Amino acid sequence: MIYTVGRKEGYEHYLNTDPNPGKAKGGSVWRHYEHAKIYLQRTQQHDYDVYAVDADWLEDVIPDPEAPHQNAVSYIPWCQLKRDAKLLRVNKNETEQRYM
C-alpha cells in the first residue's frame, strides 16, 4: 500500500459513487502515510486529505521529474504512479497509531 493526496470533496464523491475507484497513472504518490500527511501540512492544503493506493512502492512507481523542485517546499519526496491502481480510504485510526 502506498499513499496519495486529493481534494476531499472530489475524492470522497468519487469513492462514494464509483464502484471501482482508481488513481491514474502519473499521479503523485508517497511511500508512507505520514509523508503524505506532512506534505499536506507543510503546503497548507487544508481541503485535501491522504488516501491509500493499492500499489507497491518498489514495483509501481517511477521518479517524478517535478519532485526535486517541489521538495524545496515540502521536504518530502514523492514519485509518480506508473500504472492505474485502486484508490481506497485510509483507516486513519490504525495508520496514525502505527506511527505514534
C-alpha positions as CSV (number, residue, x, y, z in Angstrom):
1,M,0.0,0.0,0.0
2,I,1.2,3.5,-0.9
3,Y,-0.4,6.9,-0.4
4,T,-1.6,9.9,-2.4
5,V,-3.3,13.2,-1.6
6,G,-6.5,14.5,-3.1
7,R,-9.1,17.3,-2.7
8,K,-11.5,15.9,-0.1
9,E,-14.7,17.0,-1.8
10,G,-13.8,15.4,-5.2
11,Y,-12.2,12.2,-3.9
12,E,-14.9,11.5,-1.4
13,H,-17.6,11.9,-4.1
14,Y,-15.6,9.6,-6.4
15,L,-15.1,7.0,-3.7
16,N,-18.9,7.1,-2.9
17,T,-20.1,6.9,-6.4
18,D,-17.7,4.8,-8.5
19,P,-17.8,1.0,-7.9
20,N,-14.1,0.7,-8.7
21,P,-12.3,4.0,-8.0
22,G,-8.8,4.3,-9.2
23,K,-5.7,6.5,-9.1
24,A,-4.5,7.3,-12.6
25,K,-1.1,6.5,-14.0
26,G,1.2,9.6,-13.4
27,G,-0.4,10.6,-10.1
28,S,1.8,11.7,-7.2
29,V,2.3,9.0,-4.5
30,W,4.2,8.8,-1.3
31,R,5.7,5.6,0.2
32,H,4.4,6.3,3.7
33,Y,1.1,7.7,5.1
34,E,3.0,10.1,7.4
35,H,5.0,11.6,4.4
36,A,1.8,12.4,2.5
37,K,0.3,13.9,5.7
38,I,3.4,16.0,6.3
39,Y,3.4,17.2,2.7
40,L,-0.2,18.5,3.2
41,Q,0.6,20.2,6.4
42,R,3.7,21.9,5.0
43,T,2.0,23.0,1.8
44,Q,-1.1,24.1,3.8
45,Q,-3.6,22.3,1.6
46,H,-6.4,22.1,4.2
47,D,-9.0,20.9,1.8
48,Y,-7.0,17.8,0.8
49,D,-6.6,14.5,2.6
50,V,-4.5,11.4,2.3
51,Y,-5.8,8.3,0.5
52,A,-4.4,4.8,0.0
53,V,-3.4,3.4,-3.3
54,D,-3.3,-0.4,-3.8
55,A,0.2,-0.4,-5.4
56,D,3.8,-1.3,-4.5
57,W,6.4,1.3,-3.9
58,L,9.2,-0.8,-5.4
59,E,7.3,-2.0,-8.5
60,D,4.7,0.5,-9.4
61,V,6.3,4.0,-9.1
62,I,8.9,6.0,-11.0
63,P,10.7,9.2,-10.0
64,D,8.7,12.4,-10.6
65,P,10.7,14.9,-12.6
66,E,8.8,17.7,-10.7
67,A,9.6,16.4,-7.3
68,P,13.1,17.9,-6.8
69,H,11.7,21.4,-7.4
70,Q,8.6,20.8,-5.3
71,N,10.6,19.3,-2.4
72,A,12.0,22.7,-1.7
73,V,8.6,23.5,-0.3
74,S,7.7,20.2,1.3
75,Y,11.0,18.4,2.0
76,I,9.1,15.1,1.4
77,P,10.0,13.0,-1.7
78,W,7.3,11.6,-3.9
79,C,7.1,9.6,-7.1
80,Q,4.7,9.1,-9.9
81,L,2.4,6.0,-10.2
82,K,3.4,4.1,-13.4
83,R,0.1,2.2,-13.7
84,D,-3.5,2.8,-12.8
85,A,-4.3,1.4,-9.3
86,K,-7.2,1.1,-7.0
87,L,-7.9,4.1,-4.7
88,L,-9.0,3.5,-1.1
89,R,-9.8,5.4,2.0
90,V,-7.2,5.2,4.8
91,N,-8.2,3.8,8.2
92,K,-6.7,6.8,10.0
93,N,-7.0,5.3,13.5
94,E,-4.9,2.3,12.5
95,T,-2.5,4.3,10.4
96,E,-1.8,7.0,13.0
97,Q,-1.4,4.5,15.8
98,R,1.3,2.8,13.8
99,Y,3.5,5.9,13.8
100,M,3.0,7.1,17.4
